[in-house]
Structure formats: structure tokens, C-alpha cells
């Protein structure tokens, strides 16, 4: 009975972890479609970028940038959904006695540069799965691993564990903004005078992201 309870609790922990990590990404996908996918002539919803302006190194039209953002979010969502398996593969790649590493300065300090064939194969599969659900793809379709930019599997997987932590506060701000405005007159006045209402405030937050 104790072993069965442990198994059930473990399964519950797994589903809770995946749900918590996927939720902020799912919200951002919904916000992208709601506020930016069809913006018409509303310049406040324009996501176009130009190289050399606002720190941008690329030039994208609004539609290209929306596609790029949505495809990135969809990729992040699929990665979060399969995070537990990815961590297992990460451990196998890092601890494989036949997978040698070398210490070198990658420009970000000394790092263990090591190939990650298991993670690379799984990520390529995830990438193909996401691409198959889209009509077009913006940018590279290459998974970088074991080089100076992404030296090993741990560095690769660690950056994706940050996704819910980055998106979570943005989602909470969007979700709670209206309630805060309704309960705090100072916040309400700020929103109405500086941002022309709650919806415009949400768009401003999302555009900054």
C-alpha cells in the first residue's frame, strides 16, 4: 500500500510540475493570438522591428515577428511538456563514460564542452513536431549543442527551465491588472491617464516583453 501511494503521489507530482510549467506559456500563446495576430491598423499592436532600433539586430515585419513569437512559444510549450524526459536524457548524456568532454574557455568562462547526442536527437524530434503544425518557420532549424555557444546538455536544458520563471510574472501581471485597478484608485488613475485603460496597459506590457 505504501509503495502504491508513493507511485500515485509521484505521478501526481509529475502532472502538477508539467501543468505549472506549461500554464504561463499557454497564456502567452493565447495573448499573442488575442492581441497581436490580427491587429489591423492599430499601431499600438504593431510588433515590427528594425535592425539598429531599440536594441534589435533583425528586421521583421509585424506578421513575421508574430510568427516568430508564436513558433518560439509553441516550441517552449512542447519542451515544457516533455521536460522530465529531457532531464533524464541530460543526465545520460552528461554521465555517459564513453562521451568524453574537454574544458575550455567558451567566452563565458571555463565550461565542460561535451556532445549531447540523446538530447540533440530528442530536441530535433520536438522541433520537427512543432514545425509540422505550422505553415512557415522563421529563422534557423538547427539544434546547437556541444559547441562554444551551448557547451553541454546541462547548459541547454537549464535555459528552458527558466522559461516559466520569466513568463510567470508577466502572466500574473496581465491576469491581476484589472483587479488591482478596481481596488486601488491610484493604480486606476495611472492606467487611465498614462495607458488609456486596462486593455491598452496589457498590450503595452506584452509589447515590451
PyMOL commands that set and color helices and strands:
alter all, ss='L'
color gray80, all
select helices_A, chain A and resi 2-35+43-45+62-81+83-95+117-132+153-161+163-183+185-194+198-208
alter helices_A, ss='H'
color red, helices_A
select strands_A, chain A and resi 101-105+110-114
alter strands_A, ss='S'
color yellow, strands_A
deselect
rebuild
show_as cartoon
